[in-house]
Amino acid sequence: MKKLLSLVLLCSFTLSVSALGSIDTLEPITMYTIDEPYQYPIVPSMDEWAEFNSNIDMINACMVPQSIVQHMTTGALLETYLTHPLISNIFAYDNYSEAFEIMKNYYGFGLDELMQRADLAEVVLTRYNEIDVFEEEMNTTLSIDEQLEIYETQINDSFTMMYIETLAANMDYDENNLSHIALQSAIEEKTNDKIANIEFYGATATCYYDSLPSDSAVDPMVYLVAVTTPKGNLVDAEKRELYEEWPAASLLAVMERHENCYRNATRELPATILYNCHSYAWHSQAEGNDITIWDPSRYMTDGSYTQIATPRRNARIYYDAPVNNNNEGGVHSGIVTALNPTRVTSKWGNGGLYTHEYMHCPYVHPGNASQYQGTITYWYR
């Protein structure tokens, strides 16, 4: 009996050691051991960045290996988003939510992973509460450059708040998540505080609400106006003159961020939110343009413009690049102003009006094969 009991215990001990050995060899893929944000190897301040000829080159250079993303803490992933070299591309789109969706689906730096984390709301709330709203009166008697220098920290903080609010607006709301409820409350409070200092924040004060999906966002400060194609057909358009323009120093900061990334782009006109790319390309190139057009397809379908196979001067260029894998389009328009190479003049979201090579802009992004995912067409009349 004793021999039998000893044999059973020996077998049990052997199985236990064997099991432990097997566990030790398993990679702990659920352990988040990297608590520092990713250090991008090439950034706009480096000479190597100037060698990039297209937005796709820049995006590919900033991708984070999935093996690293999977082991990063939620806080590290959040800071990786906030420090991405191309994060200012959010300002290059009329719709912040659309820009965020493109970054999540095509930029390949872990934003999709971040949005799935169970502790996302808690981590975002903590980071958001670290930023104070600037409540002092801005000295508008200073030059724009002086304002940018003196209020540099506050402007940078306002941008960080916008990046976080854009992320928060695209989170799946969970009414049972106390951190999510607290985050929304904090955003509402900071929004009210920013509105109270509208001279400093301007239209950036309501970034969270402007970043909500388009079907849930209603903007009472924008109203419809009648715009027609050359054939006389109506186009849905909006007039934004009742908007508070972004403060001049903030607009300059946006332009500087774009120009640091896209060194071969030449600014033609300063940044403004009063008109967008489609309005400039299809409606009016006048400097006083204050019309926003969300969908220019009527110009292409009513015979006002004819599609051509190759670019020519003064042709309209239309970028039809999907926002997500459902092939829902995110688009951009411009005017071809030079050939060999093809150069385009276009309005960059809330930023300035730029002349650039047609792939050297924020509106082309890679697909699964690191090549441009989308269609570029040319239209002429």
Helices and strands as residue ranges (DSSP letters): H 2-24, G 47-51, H 55-61, H 66-69, H 74-82, G 87-92, H 96-106, H 111-114, H 120-129, H 144-150, H 152-169, H 178-196, H 198-201, G 202-206, H 207-210, G 214-216, E 223-228, E 234-239, H 248-261, E 266-269, H 277-278, I 279-283, E 291-293, H 297-301, E 306-308, E 316-322, E 329-338, E 343-347, E 353-357, E 375-380
